[in-house]
Amino acid sequence: MRKAVILSVLCILAVCMAGCRENDIDNRKRTDASKDKTLPIYEENDKEIEKESDLAALKDVYKSEVVCEEWISPDIESPGGVLCGETGVIVTDREKNCIVKTDDSGNVIKKAGGTGSGEGKFLNPGAVAGYKDEIFVIDEGNQRIQVFDWELNYVREIRLKSKKEVDLDFRPGYLAVSREGVYVSGNSLRKTVIDRYGEGEPEEVGDNFIGSVSYKDKIYAINYMVRYYSEEYDSFGAATNGPAWLLEVNKEKLCKFVKLPHGFNIKGFVMEESRIVCISGSAEAVFVLSPDGEYEETFAYIQGLVDEEFPQISGSGRGEYYIVLPDAGRIFRCRTS
């Protein structure tokens, strides 16, 4: 049954988000000028976004020793993001506007937050990331990132620049942190960049990037959609069935690192020494890729991933992976032996 669902997805070129017309900009010239960029803008009928996805060649098999089950904590109503740490699992709750620290069984160790705009309060908390002794949480409704220690004590905030002026539909969806700064990405057709918040003013990283970010000794990114230009409507759109790359982020630069399978629509990932564990929206699956970007195995299928805008994944380093489906309000845990 799962294979039938996946193959039916492959028969359709998934086009996401309505095309947008950019005032005072020659869209044709912008498209032509992008051809030499790390991530170009494609033509609407380019063969790269019309060819069959690599998902068609996969076998519908599980890795037998992997257990994937829904993970439920009775105190979490609407999960938005997840982070595994040595002392517990951190989950953001969008309904209660708080962050929750639990043990592996979902028992609450501590809560912090509440509805509001003051220090430590939230309006729709989402993605969460950790770096050294601090936890970083996207506070979407307050257009900021709030920083806590691992005991959930408030430390400081980082104000996000307002993208609503150029893209009313923009939402910050993914978050990664390194010594170079805090990196934020989200869905946009007008400001298709990663924003880096360090010392001084925010900087824009890359061009034509729609995807997720992650951290393993350095910041990495994967584009899960590509931009295309429609000459008929003189506007831009985005397609999920396009060339995908694992990219290295070096301050304001975005560099190709590894070519990834075509059309996997990777919406979240964990970098490890010997593999990449990732979420495929198109296949509704948790896949394992080699460091060279080759498909290795399937951990699990999770129905509903295709409908998620910003699914989140975090690994414990002990063979456990937590996957949050914010739109569905569900958490899954995959455990390997």
N, C-alpha and C positions, 0 to 999 in steps of 0.2 A: 504493500500500500504506500509506504513512504517513497519508494522509488517512483511510483506513478505520479505522486505529488510533485517530486523534484523535477521529473522530466516534463511535466506540464508547465512548470515555471520556465523551463528552458525554451519552450516554444514561443515565448513572448519576450520581446525586447522591453525590459522594464524601464520605463521612462518616469523619472521622479521629479516632482515639483514643476509647476507651470513655467513655461518660458518667460523670461523677463526682458523687457525693453529698457535699455539704459539711456537716459536722456543726455544730450550733449556729448555723446561718445560715438565714434564711428565703429560699429560692431564688426563690420567686415575687416577694417584695418586692425582691430584688436585681435581678431582671430588669426589673421595672417602673421601678425607680429609674434604670436605665441608659439609658432612652429618649432622654434629652437629652444623653448623653455623646457625645464625638467618635466612639467606636466602641461602639454599643449591643450588647446581647444580644438576639438575634432569637428569635421563637417557632419551635418545631420545624418547623411547616408554613407558615412565612412565605413569601409569594410571591417575596421577594427571593432566597431560597436554593433555590427550586424552579424558577425560570425558566431557560430555555436559556442556556448560556454563549455569549459573543460569539465563541468559537472557531469556531462553526459557520459564520460568515460569511467566514472567512479562505480565501484561495486557497492551495493547496499549492505554493508557489513558493519558489525560492531567489533571493537576490541573486547574480548570476552571478560577480561578481568576488570573492566571499568564499570563502576556502578554510578548511574545518574538518577537522582530522585529529587522530588520537590522538597525544598528545605523550608520549614515553617517555624517562625517565631511568633507566638500569640500576641506579642507586644508590638509587632511591626505591621502596620496597616497597608501602607503604600510605598514599597521600597523604590528608591531612585538611584542609588549607587551602592557599591560595596568595596571594601578594602580588607584584605586578610593581613593580620599582624601576628607577632609572636605572643601577644597577650590577649588576643581576641579578634572577633570579626566586627568591623565597623559598617553599619548600614544607615543610610539616610532614609527618613520617613517623610514623604511629601504630604501626607494627610495630617500628621501631627506636627509637622514643621520642626523636626528634631533629628539628632543623630543618636544612634543606639550602639552600645558596645555589648556584644554577647559572647558566650563561649561557643564551642563547636556544635553544641546541641540546640542553640537558639535561646538559651537562658540568659536573661538580661543581667549584665554586670553593672552597667551605668547608662543613664540617659542625660542628654544636655540639649538645651534649646527651648523651643516654644515659638508661637506665632508672634512676629513683630519685626521691627527694623533696627532694634538696638543691638548692642554687643551680645553675641551669642544667640541671637534670635534669627529665625528664618522665615522666608516666604518661598516655598517650593525648592527645597534643597535637592541637588542632583548628584552628579558625579563626585567621587571622593578619591584622593590620591595621597600617598604618604612619601615623605622624604626625611631621612634621618629620624629625628625625634618629634616630627610634626605631622599633622593631618590637615589636608587642604580640602575644602568643601565648596562646591559651586552653590551659591545662594542666588538662584536665578531671579526670583522676584525682587530682590534688593540690588541686583546688578553688581555683585561683588563675590569675592572668594573669602571665606572666613577660615582662619587658621587656629588649630587647637593642638594641645599636646595629647599624648596617648591616654591620658587620664580624663580627656574631654574638657580640660580647662581652656577657656578662651585665651588666645595669644594676641592676635591682631587681624586686620582685614586688608584685602587688596581690592581696590575699586576697579571694576571692569569698564572699559571704554564703551560708550553707547553706540551700538551699531544700528539702532532703530531708525536713525536719521537716514540711513542709506538702504536698509532692508528691514521692513516692519516685521517680517516673519522670522528673523534670526533668533536662534536659541543657542546658548552655550551648552554643548552636549558632552564633550570629552575633555579630560584634564590629565596632565602629566607634569612632574616637577623634577628638576635637577639643580645642580649648583649654578647653572646659567640662568635659571628663572622658572617661571610658571607658564606652561603652554596650554592654550585653550583653543579648541576647534568646535565647529558646529555647522549645521546646514545653512548654506547661503549661496545664491547665484550672483550676488552683487559684490560681496567682499569675501572671495574664496581664498582665504589665507588662514594660517595659524597665527594667533596673537601671542606674543611673548611678553610677559610682565617680569621685568628685572628692575635694576636700579635705573631711575630716570623714566622717560616716557615709554609707553608700550611700543613694541616694534612688530611689524608684519613680516611673517615668514612665508616664503614661497608664493606661488601663483597657481590659480585654478585647482586648489586642493579642497576636496570634500571628503573627509574621512576621520579616522580616529588616531589618537596618539597614545604612546606607552613609554615606560622607562625601564631600562636595564643597563646601568652604567652610563648610558647616554639616552637622549630622546630619539624615539623612532616613530614613524607615522606610516599608515597604510591608507591609500585612497580607495574608498569603496564605491565611488561614482566618478565619472568623467564628464567634463563639460562639453557640450556640442553647440554649434551655431546653426540656426535655421535661416537660410537666406530668404526663403519665402516670407517669413514673418519678421525678419531682421531682429531676431531675439535669441536668447540663450536658454538651453535646457540642460538636464543632466540625465545620464543613463547608467544603470547598474552593470550592464553587460559590456564592460570595457577593459582595457589593459590596466592591470593593478601592479603596484610596486610597494615593496618595503623600502622606506626612505629613511635616511639619516637626517636629523635636524641639527645643524650647527649654527647656533644663534639665529641669524636672519636668513640662512641658506637652507634649501631643501635639496638633498642629493640622492640620486638613485643608488640603492644598495643591492637589492635582490629583486629579480622579476618574479611575480607571483602567478598562480594559475588564473586563467582568464575567466572572468564572470563569477568569481566566488562571492563577491559582495561582502567583504570582510568588514564587519561593523564594530569589532572590538578584538583585542588580542593581548596576549601575555608573551613577552620575550623571555626565553630561557637559554641556557648555554647550548643545549643540544636540540632545541626545537622551538617552534612557534605554535602556541595553542590559541586558536582563534574561533570566532563566531561567524558563521556564514549565514547571512540573511536569506540569500536565494535558496539554499539547501535546508534551511532551518536546522542547522547542525553545528556541533562543536568538532572542529577538525584539528589535526596535528599536521604541521608542515615541517620539513627539514630546515636546517639553517640556510640551505640553498633555495628554499621556496618550493620544494617539491612536495606534493601531497603524500602523506605517509599512512594515516589511518583516521577513522571516525570514532570519536569518543561517545557521541550520543546525538540523537535527534530530539529537538525541542520544538514542538508545535507552537506556532505563534511568533517565532523570531522574524519571519518575513514582514510582519506588520509593525515591528518595533523601530522607532526612530533612533533611539540611543540606548541599545542594550549595553550592559556593563559586564566585565569579567575581571576577576582577580584571582591570583593563585597564591596558595599558602607556602609554597616551597616544599611541601610535604606530600605532594601528589594529590592535593585537593584544589578544585576550582569552583568558585561561586559565580553563578551567572544570574544577573538581575534583568528582568523584563519590566521596565518601569510602566509602560502603557498597560500591560496586563496585570501589574501588581503582584508578580510572582518571583520567587527565588529558587534556583536549582543548584544542586551540588553534585559535581562529578568527582568520584574518588577512584584513584588508581592504586593497585597493590604495590 
